[in-house]
Amino acid sequence: MVKFDLHTHHDRCGHASGVIAHYIEAAVDAGLAVIGISDHSPYFGREEDHYQPGIAMAKSEFARYVEEVLALRTKYKEKIEVLLGVESDYFPEHLDVYRSIYERYPFDYIIGSVHQIRGVSIFNRNRWKNLDAALHADEKIRYYEQIRDSANAGLFQVLGHIDAMKGYYPAFSDIRGAEHAIDDALRAAAANDIAIEINTSGGTKDVGGWYPSDAILERALRFGVDVTFGSDAHVPARVGEDWEKVRDRLREIGFARWCFFRQKQKVVVPL
């Protein structure tokens, strides 16, 4: 059994606790064979060095982040495999800038996550308060169109938390009329050989549980989409959280495998 977790953060992003080594130590203690470090990328499309410091690291910290992960990979190589990753926002208007920067570093994988729609955080529950119910489906469609486009961008190995818009608005899952957009996003993931993550951080939000829903996972299986695991830990104690429960649920749904990435190559792990 190869136990892994590809989605972890640390104090550089401004809203997580603990340094990178704390997350690696937590992974060792949790019996993981592989731990991925994937803090939030800087806002490379902005002029400021540290735009929104409570959300992402400064641009000037990025090279140091990579250096630290690589040094810790060597330090812990006898205990656990440490992978170099990053969770990247998907801003289509700045895609070439992000691509040119990421190409400078030896990433094992890049998680592409949609965190904003029309400049508003997907976690901002206020977007729904004054929005006519007839427009809810349009908002959901727009979200999945952006996820589809991120899958087609040729930059990511993993799509992060693809229904996280329900985090502080659980009714998001019940919005009808966007099924075709969800399917298009899943088809794009399959066509580009990109994995979607089962992200167990839903329990830190109002919605509880995991991202994505079982219904989306069932559709992903039909489209031949691979899956991976990420705790999205912002505290070391959450590293590997619910890994066994997720594995068992994936088996029940019908998955036979999941995967992680090393040097951007898929490593398949039987369930």
MOKA-V435951 format. One record per backbone hydrogen bond with DSSP energy under -1.0 kcal/mol. CO is the residue of the C=O (numbers start at 1). NH is the residue of the N-H. Records with the same first field share a line. If there is no record, write none. Layout:
# MOKA-V435951
CO = NH ; NH
This chain:
# MOKA-V435951
3 = 33 ; 34
5 = 36
7 = 232 ; 233
8 = 38
10 = 13
11 = 14
18 = 11
19 = 23
20 = 24
21 = 25
22 = 26
23 = 27
24 = 28
25 = 29
26 = 30
27 = 32
28 = 31
33 = 81
34 = 5
35 = 83
37 = 85
39 = 87
40 = 57
42 = 44
43 = 46
49 = 59
52 = 55 ; 56
58 = 61
59 = 62
61 = 65
62 = 66
63 = 67
64 = 68
65 = 69
66 = 70
67 = 71
68 = 72
69 = 73
70 = 74
71 = 75
72 = 76
76 = 79 ; 80
81 = 35
83 = 37
84 = 108 ; 109
86 = 111
87 = 41
88 = 113
91 = 94
92 = 95
94 = 98
95 = 99
96 = 100
97 = 101
98 = 102
99 = 103
101 = 104
102 = 105
105 = 107
108 = 264
110 = 157 ; 158
111 = 88
112 = 160
113 = 90
115 = 122
117 = 120
120 = 117
121 = 124
123 = 125
124 = 127
125 = 128
132 = 135
133 = 136
135 = 139
136 = 140
137 = 141
138 = 142
139 = 143
140 = 144
141 = 145
142 = 146
143 = 147
144 = 148
145 = 149
146 = 150
147 = 151
148 = 152
150 = 153
157 = 195
158 = 112
159 = 197
161 = 164
163 = 166
164 = 167
167 = 207
169 = 172
170 = 173
171 = 174
172 = 175
178 = 182
179 = 183
180 = 184
181 = 185
182 = 186
183 = 187
184 = 188
185 = 189
186 = 190
187 = 191
188 = 192
189 = 194
190 = 193
195 = 159
196 = 228
198 = 230
199 = 211
201 = 204
202 = 205 ; 208
211 = 199
213 = 217
214 = 218
215 = 219
216 = 220
217 = 221
218 = 222
219 = 223
220 = 225
221 = 224
226 = 196
227 = 259
228 = 198
229 = 6
230 = 200
233 = 9
234 = 17
235 = 238
236 = 239
238 = 241
240 = 243
242 = 246
243 = 247
244 = 248
245 = 249
246 = 250
247 = 251
248 = 252
249 = 253
250 = 254 ; 255
256 = 271
258 = 269
260 = 267
262 = 265
265 = 262
267 = 260
269 = 258
